[in-house]
Amino acid sequence: MTTPSHEKQPDKRRKYDDAFKAEALRLARESRSARAAARQLGISERLLYRRRDQQAAAELGSTELARDPEVRALRAELQRVQREQDILKKALAIFSQETP
């Protein structure tokens, strides 16, 4: 039994919630490979890049500003420094504890 061609086929596009999108971007950042992250999540690599650009544009308020290489380099440097600061805070907490 075949389906008539005039019947609407179901929409095959998957919908992702914001939590999944945020986790996908985090995974791509941490793995340093969008291809590997996309493969692991079962989504398109282009989808990750598009979502990253959308997030950057939303944070900066402009797509042109988000694509500026200098702005991207500064954002990457800021993230690196914030990670280092978090590590140093944890180390300070560990070493400032009194030993029994």
Secondary structure, 3 states (H helix, E strand, C coil): CCCCCCCCCCCCCCCCCHHHHHHHHHHHHHHCCHHHHHHHHCCCHHHHHHHHHHHHHHHHCCHHHHHCHHHHHHHHHHHHHHHHHHHHHHHHHHHCCCCC
